[in-house]
Amino acid sequence: MSRYRPPRARRTPIITPEGEQLLRQELQTLWQDERPVVTQAVSDAARNGDRSENGDYIYGKKRLREIDSRVRFLRQRLDSLQVAGEVPADPAKIYFGAWIRLQDEDDQTLVHRIVGPDEFDRQPEFISIDGPLARALLGKSRDDEITVQTPGGERLFWIDAIDYSGEQRPAGW
């Protein structure tokens, strides 16, 4: 009997073109580069005899299971994702892919980009569209004020600027 795993939280099926390219590269690297090497290592280790005490065989099989699991996940996820690369019809409002410059109550400047849940960990400025800050920002315009519930309490932000320049942080931010 397998171990119970609770279902994953629903993720928004949207990604930037750059994020999709990175997921496809990871899939290709795992399937075409890493998996054949590990498979050969497991095969070589299996020829050495007693598999119950063969560390190369045991850990190789474990790594193969990890690779296969990740490949399955990536293939299913890539099939379900929608790539959103165009600038929205109203670039004065915040939508997916926007760079946003915020001011907080302490007059600190924060810069974020709203990206999909599969890519927010690529850069420190990236925030997931499913996160509370991104949800509060969506549809807002420059000079709007938002309140966000954070672990440290409510925080107030003012939207200072919006830009749709792509992967790189806008110049001068």
Backbone as JSON Lines, residues from 0, in Angstrom:
{"i":0,"aa":"M","n":[0.84,-1.17,0.0],"ca":[0.0,0.0,0.0],"c":[0.89,1.24,0.0]}
{"i":1,"aa":"S","n":[0.53,2.22,-0.77],"ca":[1.35,3.42,-0.88],"c":[1.01,4.41,0.23]}
{"i":2,"aa":"R","n":[1.92,5.3,0.46],"ca":[1.75,6.33,1.47],"c":[0.77,7.38,0.95]}
{"i":3,"aa":"Y","n":[-0.17,7.82,1.79],"ca":[-1.15,8.84,1.4],"c":[-0.46,10.2,1.26]}
{"i":4,"aa":"R","n":[-0.75,10.86,0.18],"ca":[-0.27,12.21,-0.03],"c":[-1.48,13.09,-0.3]}
{"i":5,"aa":"P","n":[-1.65,14.15,0.49],"ca":[-2.8,15.02,0.25],"c":[-2.67,15.69,-1.12]}
{"i":6,"aa":"P","n":[-3.78,16.01,-1.74],"ca":[-3.71,16.64,-3.06],"c":[-3.02,17.99,-2.98]}
{"i":7,"aa":"R","n":[-2.3,18.34,-4.05],"ca":[-1.64,19.64,-4.11],"c":[-2.68,20.74,-4.27]}
{"i":8,"aa":"A","n":[-2.34,21.89,-3.77],"ca":[-3.21,23.05,-3.93],"c":[-3.28,23.41,-5.41]}
{"i":9,"aa":"R","n":[-4.45,23.84,-5.87],"ca":[-4.6,24.22,-7.27],"c":[-3.67,25.4,-7.58]}
{"i":10,"aa":"R","n":[-2.99,25.3,-8.69],"ca":[-2.11,26.37,-9.12],"c":[-2.68,27.0,-10.38]}
{"i":11,"aa":"T","n":[-2.47,28.27,-10.53],"ca":[-2.9,28.95,-11.74],"c":[-2.08,28.44,-12.91]}
{"i":12,"aa":"P","n":[-2.71,27.96,-13.98],"ca":[-1.97,27.36,-15.1],"c":[-1.46,28.4,-16.09]}
{"i":13,"aa":"I","n":[-0.61,29.3,-15.62],"ca":[-0.1,30.36,-16.48],"c":[1.4,30.5,-16.23]}
{"i":14,"aa":"I","n":[2.13,30.84,-17.28],"ca":[3.59,30.94,-17.17],"c":[4.1,31.95,-18.19]}
{"i":15,"aa":"T","n":[5.24,32.56,-17.89],"ca":[5.87,33.46,-18.85],"c":[6.61,32.63,-19.89]}
{"i":16,"aa":"P","n":[6.9,33.2,-21.06],"ca":[7.67,32.46,-22.06],"c":[9.04,32.0,-21.54]}
{"i":17,"aa":"E","n":[9.67,32.84,-20.74],"ca":[10.98,32.48,-20.18],"c":[10.85,31.3,-19.23]}
{"i":18,"aa":"G","n":[9.8,31.31,-18.41],"ca":[9.57,30.21,-17.46],"c":[9.29,28.9,-18.18]}
{"i":19,"aa":"E","n":[8.5,28.96,-19.25],"ca":[8.23,27.74,-20.01],"c":[9.51,27.19,-20.62]}
{"i":20,"aa":"Q","n":[10.34,28.06,-21.14],"ca":[11.6,27.62,-21.75],"c":[12.48,26.93,-20.7]}
{"i":21,"aa":"L","n":[12.54,27.47,-19.49],"ca":[13.35,26.85,-18.44],"c":[12.81,25.47,-18.04]}
{"i":22,"aa":"L","n":[11.47,25.34,-17.95],"ca":[10.9,24.03,-17.62],"c":[11.18,23.02,-18.73]}
{"i":23,"aa":"R","n":[11.09,23.45,-19.98],"ca":[11.39,22.55,-21.1],"c":[12.87,22.15,-21.1]}
{"i":24,"aa":"Q","n":[13.76,23.08,-20.76],"ca":[15.18,22.76,-20.67],"c":[15.44,21.75,-19.55]}
{"i":25,"aa":"E","n":[14.78,21.94,-18.41],"ca":[14.93,20.99,-17.3],"c":[14.47,19.61,-17.71]}
{"i":26,"aa":"L","n":[13.33,19.53,-18.39],"ca":[12.81,18.25,-18.86],"c":[13.79,17.59,-19.81]}
{"i":27,"aa":"Q","n":[14.31,18.35,-20.74],"ca":[15.26,17.8,-21.71],"c":[16.54,17.33,-21.02]}
{"i":28,"aa":"T","n":[17.05,18.11,-20.09],"ca":[18.27,17.73,-19.37],"c":[18.07,16.45,-18.58]}
{"i":29,"aa":"L","n":[16.95,16.37,-17.86],"ca":[16.68,15.16,-17.09],"c":[16.54,13.94,-17.99]}
{"i":30,"aa":"W","n":[15.77,14.07,-19.07],"ca":[15.44,12.92,-19.91],"c":[16.59,12.5,-20.82]}
{"i":31,"aa":"Q","n":[17.28,13.47,-21.41],"ca":[18.28,13.13,-22.42],"c":[19.71,13.08,-21.88]}
{"i":32,"aa":"D","n":[19.98,13.8,-20.8],"ca":[21.34,13.85,-20.29],"c":[21.53,13.03,-19.01]}
{"i":33,"aa":"E","n":[20.74,13.35,-18.0],"ca":[20.96,12.73,-16.68],"c":[20.46,11.3,-16.6]}
{"i":34,"aa":"R","n":[19.27,11.03,-17.11],"ca":[18.69,9.69,-16.98],"c":[19.55,8.6,-17.64]}
{"i":35,"aa":"P","n":[20.06,8.79,-18.87],"ca":[20.91,7.75,-19.46],"c":[22.17,7.45,-18.64]}
{"i":36,"aa":"V","n":[22.76,8.48,-18.04],"ca":[23.96,8.28,-17.22],"c":[23.62,7.45,-15.98]}
{"i":37,"aa":"V","n":[22.53,7.81,-15.3],"ca":[22.13,7.07,-14.09],"c":[21.72,5.64,-14.45]}
{"i":38,"aa":"T","n":[21.02,5.48,-15.56],"ca":[20.62,4.13,-15.99],"c":[21.84,3.26,-16.24]}
{"i":39,"aa":"Q","n":[22.86,3.81,-16.88],"ca":[24.09,3.05,-17.13],"c":[24.79,2.71,-15.83]}
{"i":40,"aa":"A","n":[24.82,3.65,-14.89],"ca":[25.46,3.4,-13.59],"c":[24.73,2.29,-12.84]}
{"i":41,"aa":"V","n":[23.39,2.28,-12.88],"ca":[22.61,1.23,-12.22],"c":[22.88,-0.11,-12.9]}
{"i":42,"aa":"S","n":[22.95,-0.11,-14.2],"ca":[23.22,-1.35,-14.95],"c":[24.6,-1.9,-14.6]}
{"i":43,"aa":"D","n":[25.59,-1.03,-14.54],"ca":[26.94,-1.46,-14.17],"c":[26.97,-2.0,-12.74]}
{"i":44,"aa":"A","n":[26.27,-1.33,-11.83],"ca":[26.24,-1.75,-10.43],"c":[25.53,-3.1,-10.29]}
{"i":45,"aa":"A","n":[24.49,-3.33,-11.11],"ca":[23.75,-4.59,-11.03],"c":[24.62,-5.77,-11.45]}
{"i":46,"aa":"R","n":[25.57,-5.54,-12.33],"ca":[26.47,-6.62,-12.77],"c":[27.48,-7.02,-11.7]}
{"i":47,"aa":"N","n":[27.63,-6.2,-10.67],"ca":[28.61,-6.48,-9.62],"c":[28.15,-7.52,-8.62]}
{"i":48,"aa":"G","n":[26.92,-7.97,-8.73],"ca":[26.46,-9.02,-7.82],"c":[25.48,-8.51,-6.8]}
{"i":49,"aa":"D","n":[25.61,-9.01,-5.58],"ca":[24.69,-8.79,-4.47],"c":[24.13,-7.37,-4.42]}
{"i":50,"aa":"R","n":[22.91,-7.22,-4.88],"ca":[22.29,-5.89,-4.98],"c":[21.84,-5.36,-3.63]}
{"i":51,"aa":"S","n":[21.6,-6.23,-2.67],"ca":[21.1,-5.78,-1.37],"c":[22.13,-4.95,-0.61]}
{"i":52,"aa":"E","n":[23.41,-5.13,-0.9],"ca":[24.45,-4.37,-0.21],"c":[25.22,-3.47,-1.16]}
{"i":53,"aa":"N","n":[24.68,-3.25,-2.32],"ca":[25.35,-2.46,-3.34],"c":[24.8,-1.03,-3.31]}
{"i":54,"aa":"G","n":[25.57,-0.13,-2.72],"ca":[25.13,1.26,-2.56],"c":[24.9,1.95,-3.89]}
{"i":55,"aa":"D","n":[25.77,1.71,-4.87],"ca":[25.6,2.34,-6.18],"c":[24.27,1.93,-6.81]}
{"i":56,"aa":"Y","n":[23.93,0.65,-6.66],"ca":[22.68,0.15,-7.23],"c":[21.48,0.76,-6.49]}
{"i":57,"aa":"I","n":[21.5,0.73,-5.18],"ca":[20.38,1.22,-4.37],"c":[20.14,2.71,-4.6]}
{"i":58,"aa":"Y","n":[21.2,3.51,-4.53],"ca":[21.03,4.95,-4.69],"c":[20.77,5.33,-6.15]}
{"i":59,"aa":"G","n":[21.3,4.55,-7.07],"ca":[21.01,4.78,-8.48],"c":[19.54,4.55,-8.79]}
{"i":60,"aa":"K","n":[18.98,3.47,-8.25],"ca":[17.55,3.2,-8.45],"c":[16.69,4.31,-7.82]}
{"i":61,"aa":"K","n":[17.12,4.78,-6.66],"ca":[16.38,5.86,-6.0],"c":[16.42,7.11,-6.87]}
{"i":62,"aa":"R","n":[17.59,7.44,-7.42],"ca":[17.72,8.62,-8.28],"c":[16.88,8.46,-9.55]}
{"i":63,"aa":"L","n":[16.82,7.25,-10.1],"ca":[15.99,7.0,-11.28],"c":[14.51,7.26,-10.98]}
{"i":64,"aa":"R","n":[14.05,6.84,-9.81],"ca":[12.66,7.09,-9.42],"c":[12.4,8.59,-9.3]}
{"i":65,"aa":"E","n":[13.37,9.33,-8.73],"ca":[13.21,10.78,-8.6],"c":[13.15,11.45,-9.97]}
{"i":66,"aa":"I","n":[14.04,11.04,-10.87],"ca":[14.05,11.6,-12.22],"c":[12.74,11.3,-12.93]}
{"i":67,"aa":"D","n":[12.29,10.06,-12.88],"ca":[11.06,9.67,-13.56],"c":[9.85,10.42,-13.01]}
{"i":68,"aa":"S","n":[9.83,10.62,-11.71],"ca":[8.73,11.36,-11.09],"c":[8.72,12.81,-11.56]}
{"i":69,"aa":"R","n":[9.88,13.43,-11.58],"ca":[9.97,14.83,-12.02],"c":[9.64,14.96,-13.5]}
{"i":70,"aa":"V","n":[10.08,14.01,-14.33],"ca":[9.77,14.03,-15.76],"c":[8.26,13.92,-15.97]}
{"i":71,"aa":"R","n":[7.6,13.01,-15.24],"ca":[6.14,12.87,-15.35],"c":[5.45,14.18,-14.98]}
{"i":72,"aa":"F","n":[5.89,14.78,-13.86],"ca":[5.29,16.04,-13.42],"c":[5.48,17.13,-14.47]}
{"i":73,"aa":"L","n":[6.7,17.28,-14.99],"ca":[6.98,18.33,-15.97],"c":[6.17,18.15,-17.24]}
{"i":74,"aa":"R","n":[6.06,16.92,-17.72],"ca":[5.27,16.69,-18.94],"c":[3.8,17.05,-18.73]}
{"i":75,"aa":"Q","n":[3.23,16.63,-17.61],"ca":[1.82,16.95,-17.34],"c":[1.64,18.45,-17.14]}
{"i":76,"aa":"R","n":[2.55,19.07,-16.43],"ca":[2.43,20.5,-16.15],"c":[2.58,21.32,-17.42]}
{"i":77,"aa":"L","n":[3.55,20.99,-18.25],"ca":[3.75,21.73,-19.49],"c":[2.56,21.6,-20.43]}
{"i":78,"aa":"D","n":[1.9,20.44,-20.41],"ca":[0.71,20.26,-21.25],"c":[-0.45,21.13,-20.79]}
{"i":79,"aa":"S","n":[-0.5,21.44,-19.49],"ca":[-1.64,22.18,-18.96],"c":[-1.4,23.69,-18.87]}
{"i":80,"aa":"L","n":[-0.17,24.15,-19.08],"ca":[0.15,25.57,-18.92],"c":[-0.23,26.41,-20.14]}
{"i":81,"aa":"Q","n":[-0.58,27.65,-19.86],"ca":[-0.83,28.65,-20.9],"c":[0.3,29.67,-20.83]}
{"i":82,"aa":"V","n":[0.95,29.92,-21.95],"ca":[2.03,30.9,-21.99],"c":[1.44,32.28,-22.25]}
{"i":83,"aa":"A","n":[1.74,33.21,-21.36],"ca":[1.23,34.58,-21.47],"c":[2.4,35.51,-21.69]}
{"i":84,"aa":"G","n":[2.62,35.9,-22.92],"ca":[3.77,36.73,-23.22],"c":[3.45,38.1,-23.77]}
{"i":85,"aa":"E","n":[2.2,38.35,-24.11],"ca":[1.84,39.63,-24.71],"c":[1.58,40.69,-23.64]}
{"i":86,"aa":"V","n":[1.84,41.93,-24.01],"ca":[1.52,43.05,-23.13],"c":[0.01,43.21,-23.15]}
{"i":87,"aa":"P","n":[-0.63,43.41,-21.99],"ca":[-2.09,43.53,-21.96],"c":[-2.59,44.77,-22.71]}
{"i":88,"aa":"A","n":[-3.87,44.76,-23.03],"ca":[-4.48,45.88,-23.76],"c":[-4.38,47.18,-22.98]}
{"i":89,"aa":"D","n":[-4.43,47.11,-21.65],"ca":[-4.33,48.3,-20.81],"c":[-3.06,48.2,-19.96]}
{"i":90,"aa":"P","n":[-1.91,48.66,-20.47],"ca":[-0.66,48.53,-19.71],"c":[-0.56,49.45,-18.49]}
{"i":91,"aa":"A","n":[-1.57,50.26,-18.27],"ca":[-1.59,51.13,-17.08],"c":[-2.1,50.38,-15.86]}
{"i":92,"aa":"K","n":[-2.57,49.15,-16.06],"ca":[-3.06,48.34,-14.95],"c":[-2.14,47.14,-14.75]}
{"i":93,"aa":"I","n":[-2.19,46.57,-13.56],"ca":[-1.33,45.45,-13.22],"c":[-1.99,44.14,-13.59]}
{"i":94,"aa":"Y","n":[-1.29,43.38,-14.41],"ca":[-1.72,42.04,-14.81],"c":[-0.51,41.11,-14.74]}
{"i":95,"aa":"F","n":[-0.71,39.88,-15.14],"ca":[0.35,38.88,-15.15],"c":[1.55,39.37,-15.96]}
{"i":96,"aa":"G","n":[2.75,39.2,-15.42],"ca":[3.97,39.58,-16.1],"c":[4.45,40.98,-15.83]}
{"i":97,"aa":"A","n":[3.68,41.76,-15.08],"ca":[4.04,43.16,-14.81],"c":[5.15,43.27,-13.77]}
{"i":98,"aa":"W","n":[6.02,44.23,-14.0],"ca":[6.96,44.67,-12.97],"c":[6.27,45.79,-12.23]}
{"i":99,"aa":"I","n":[6.33,45.78,-10.9],"ca":[5.66,46.78,-10.09],"c":[6.65,47.36,-9.09]}
{"i":100,"aa":"R","n":[6.66,48.68,-8.99],"ca":[7.47,49.34,-7.96],"c":[6.5,49.87,-6.91]}
{"i":101,"aa":"L","n":[6.73,49.46,-5.67],"ca":[5.84,49.83,-4.55],"c":[6.59,50.66,-3.52]}
{"i":102,"aa":"Q","n":[5.84,51.48,-2.82],"ca":[6.36,52.21,-1.65],"c":[5.56,51.72,-0.45]}
{"i":103,"aa":"D","n":[6.25,51.46,0.66],"ca":[5.52,51.05,1.86],"c":[5.43,52.21,2.84]}
{"i":104,"aa":"E","n":[4.86,51.95,4.01],"ca":[4.64,53.0,5.01],"c":[5.94,53.6,5.53]}
{"i":105,"aa":"D","n":[7.03,52.81,5.47],"ca":[8.34,53.28,5.95],"c":[9.15,53.94,4.84]}
{"i":106,"aa":"D","n":[8.51,54.23,3.71],"ca":[9.13,54.85,2.55],"c":[10.22,53.98,1.91]}
{"i":107,"aa":"Q","n":[10.1,52.69,2.08],"ca":[11.0,51.76,1.41],"c":[10.42,51.41,0.05]}
{"i":108,"aa":"T","n":[11.31,51.23,-0.92],"ca":[10.89,50.86,-2.27],"c":[11.04,49.36,-2.44]}
{"i":109,"aa":"L","n":[9.99,48.73,-2.96],"ca":[10.01,47.3,-3.26],"c":[9.7,47.13,-4.74]}
{"i":110,"aa":"V","n":[10.41,46.2,-5.38],"ca":[10.16,45.92,-6.79],"c":[9.83,44.45,-6.93]}
{"i":111,"aa":"H","n":[8.73,44.15,-7.62],"ca":[8.3,42.77,-7.81],"c":[7.81,42.57,-9.24]}
{"i":112,"aa":"R","n":[7.84,41.3,-9.68],"ca":[7.24,40.92,-10.96],"c":[6.28,39.78,-10.69]}
{"i":113,"aa":"I","n":[5.08,39.86,-11.23],"ca":[4.08,38.81,-11.05],"c":[4.31,37.74,-12.11]}
{"i":114,"aa":"V","n":[4.59,36.52,-11.63],"ca":[4.86,35.39,-12.52],"c":[4.02,34.2,-12.06]}
{"i":115,"aa":"G","n":[4.11,33.1,-12.79],"ca":[3.36,31.89,-12.47],"c":[3.92,31.17,-11.26]}
{"i":116,"aa":"P","n":[3.15,30.26,-10.67],"ca":[3.59,29.54,-9.48],"c":[4.75,28.58,-9.73]}
{"i":117,"aa":"D","n":[5.04,28.28,-10.99],"ca":[6.15,27.38,-11.3],"c":[7.47,28.11,-11.47]}
{"i":118,"aa":"E","n":[7.47,29.42,-11.37],"ca":[8.69,30.16,-11.67],"c":[9.04,31.26,-10.69]}
{"i":119,"aa":"F","n":[8.28,31.43,-9.62],"ca":[8.52,32.55,-8.73],"c":[9.82,32.44,-7.94]}
{"i":120,"aa":"D","n":[10.41,31.26,-7.87],"ca":[11.65,31.09,-7.1],"c":[12.91,31.32,-7.93]}
{"i":121,"aa":"R","n":[12.77,31.75,-9.19],"ca":[13.94,32.0,-10.04],"c":[14.7,33.26,-9.65]}
{"i":122,"aa":"Q","n":[14.01,34.28,-9.22],"ca":[14.64,35.53,-8.81],"c":[13.94,36.04,-7.55]}
{"i":123,"aa":"P","n":[14.67,36.74,-6.69],"ca":[14.05,37.22,-5.44],"c":[12.9,38.19,-5.66]}
{"i":124,"aa":"E","n":[12.88,38.92,-6.78],"ca":[11.82,39.9,-7.02],"c":[10.54,39.26,-7.53]}
{"i":125,"aa":"F","n":[10.59,38.02,-7.96],"ca":[9.42,37.37,-8.55],"c":[8.46,36.94,-7.45]}
{"i":126,"aa":"I","n":[7.16,37.21,-7.67],"ca":[6.12,36.75,-6.75],"c":[5.09,35.97,-7.54]}
{"i":127,"aa":"S","n":[4.53,34.95,-6.92],"ca":[3.54,34.1,-7.57],"c":[2.21,34.82,-7.71]}
{"i":128,"aa":"I","n":[1.57,34.6,-8.83],"ca":[0.24,35.17,-9.07],"c":[-0.77,34.65,-8.05]}
{"i":129,"aa":"D","n":[-0.47,33.52,-7.42],"ca":[-1.35,32.94,-6.41],"c":[-1.11,33.51,-5.01]}
{"i":130,"aa":"G","n":[-0.06,34.3,-4.84],"ca":[0.28,34.85,-3.53],"c":[-0.59,36.03,-3.14]}
{"i":131,"aa":"P","n":[-0.66,36.35,-1.84],"ca":[-1.54,37.42,-1.37],"c":[-1.18,38.8,-1.92]}
{"i":132,"aa":"L","n":[0.11,39.1,-2.05],"ca":[0.49,40.42,-2.57],"c":[0.08,40.56,-4.04]}
{"i":133,"aa":"A","n":[0.34,39.53,-4.84],"ca":[-0.03,39.59,-6.26],"c":[-1.54,39.69,-6.42]}
{"i":134,"aa":"R","n":[-2.28,38.95,-5.64],"ca":[-3.75,39.01,-5.73],"c":[-4.27,40.4,-5.4]}
{"i":135,"aa":"A","n":[-3.63,41.05,-4.42],"ca":[-4.05,42.4,-4.06],"c":[-3.68,43.41,-5.14]}
{"i":136,"aa":"L","n":[-2.61,43.13,-5.89],"ca":[-2.15,44.06,-6.93],"c":[-2.91,43.95,-8.24]}
{"i":137,"aa":"L","n":[-3.4,42.77,-8.58],"ca":[-4.03,42.54,-9.89],"c":[-5.17,43.52,-10.15]}
{"i":138,"aa":"G","n":[-5.12,44.16,-11.31],"ca":[-6.16,45.09,-11.72],"c":[-5.99,46.51,-11.2]}
{"i":139,"aa":"K","n":[-5.01,46.73,-10.36],"ca":[-4.8,48.07,-9.8],"c":[-3.97,48.92,-10.77]}
{"i":140,"aa":"S","n":[-3.99,50.23,-10.54],"ca":[-3.27,51.19,-11.38],"c":[-2.24,51.95,-10.55]}
{"i":141,"aa":"R","n":[-1.46,52.76,-11.24],"ca":[-0.45,53.59,-10.57],"c":[-1.15,54.53,-9.59]}
{"i":142,"aa":"D","n":[-0.52,54.78,-8.46],"ca":[-1.0,55.63,-7.36],"c":[-2.13,55.01,-6.56]}
{"i":143,"aa":"D","n":[-2.51,53.77,-6.85],"ca":[-3.5,53.09,-6.01],"c":[-2.83,52.66,-4.71]}
{"i":144,"aa":"E","n":[-3.64,52.48,-3.71],"ca":[-3.19,52.06,-2.39],"c":[-3.76,50.67,-2.12]}
{"i":145,"aa":"I","n":[-2.91,49.77,-1.59],"ca":[-3.41,48.43,-1.26],"c":[-2.98,48.07,0.16]}
{"i":146,"aa":"T","n":[-3.78,47.23,0.78],"ca":[-3.46,46.7,2.09],"c":[-3.33,45.19,1.96]}
{"i":147,"aa":"V","n":[-2.25,44.65,2.5],"ca":[-1.98,43.22,2.4],"c":[-1.76,42.64,3.79]}
{"i":148,"aa":"Q","n":[-2.4,41.51,4.05],"ca":[-2.21,40.82,5.32],"c":[-0.93,39.99,5.21]}
{"i":149,"aa":"T","n":[0.05,40.29,6.05],"ca":[1.32,39.56,6.07],"c":[1.45,38.85,7.42]}
{"i":150,"aa":"P","n":[2.42,37.93,7.54],"ca":[2.59,37.27,8.84],"c":[2.88,38.25,9.98]}
{"i":151,"aa":"G","n":[3.44,39.42,9.65],"ca":[3.72,40.43,10.67],"c":[2.59,41.41,10.88]}
{"i":152,"aa":"G","n":[1.45,41.21,10.24],"ca":[0.31,42.11,10.35],"c":[0.01,42.77,9.03]}
{"i":153,"aa":"E","n":[-0.96,43.66,9.03],"ca":[-1.34,44.35,7.8],"c":[-0.27,45.36,7.4]}
{"i":154,"aa":"R","n":[-0.02,45.43,6.08],"ca":[0.93,46.41,5.55],"c":[0.25,47.19,4.44]}
{"i":155,"aa":"L","n":[0.57,48.46,4.37],"ca":[0.0,49.36,3.38],"c":[1.06,49.67,2.32]}
{"i":156,"aa":"F","n":[0.69,49.59,1.05],"ca":[1.6,49.88,-0.06],"c":[0.93,50.86,-1.02]}
{"i":157,"aa":"W","n":[1.76,51.66,-1.7],"ca":[1.31,52.53,-2.78],"c":[2.01,52.07,-4.05]}
{"i":158,"aa":"I","n":[1.27,52.0,-5.12],"ca":[1.84,51.58,-6.4],"c":[2.49,52.79,-7.04]}
{"i":159,"aa":"D","n":[3.79,52.71,-7.23],"ca":[4.59,53.82,-7.74],"c":[4.78,53.75,-9.25]}
{"i":160,"aa":"A","n":[4.95,52.53,-9.8],"ca":[5.18,52.39,-11.24],"c":[4.83,50.98,-11.7]}
{"i":161,"aa":"I","n":[4.49,50.87,-12.99],"ca":[4.14,49.59,-13.61],"c":[4.89,49.51,-14.93]}
{"i":162,"aa":"D","n":[5.47,48.35,-15.22],"ca":[6.22,48.18,-16.46],"c":[6.07,46.75,-16.96]}
{"i":163,"aa":"Y","n":[6.02,46.59,-18.26],"ca":[5.92,45.27,-18.88],"c":[7.13,45.0,-19.77]}
{"i":164,"aa":"S","n":[8.34,45.25,-19.25],"ca":[9.55,45.15,-20.07],"c":[10.06,43.72,-20.25]}
{"i":165,"aa":"G","n":[9.48,42.75,-19.6],"ca":[9.91,41.36,-19.78],"c":[10.72,40.83,-18.62]}
{"i":166,"aa":"E","n":[11.63,39.91,-18.93],"ca":[12.38,39.15,-17.92],"c":[13.24,40.04,-17.02]}
{"i":167,"aa":"Q","n":[13.87,41.05,-17.57],"ca":[14.81,41.86,-16.81],"c":[14.11,43.01,-16.1]}
{"i":168,"aa":"R","n":[14.63,43.32,-14.92],"ca":[14.12,44.44,-14.14],"c":[14.27,45.72,-14.96]}
{"i":169,"aa":"P","n":[13.25,46.59,-14.98],"ca":[13.35,47.83,-15.76],"c":[14.54,48.68,-15.32]}
{"i":170,"aa":"A","n":[15.16,49.33,-16.28],"ca":[16.32,50.18,-16.0],"c":[15.93,51.32,-15.05]}
{"i":171,"aa":"G","n":[16.78,51.58,-14.08],"ca":[16.53,52.67,-13.15],"c":[15.66,52.32,-11.96]}
{"i":172,"aa":"W","n":[15.26,51.09,-11.86],"ca":[14.42,50.68,-10.72],"c":[15.33,50.16,-9.66]}
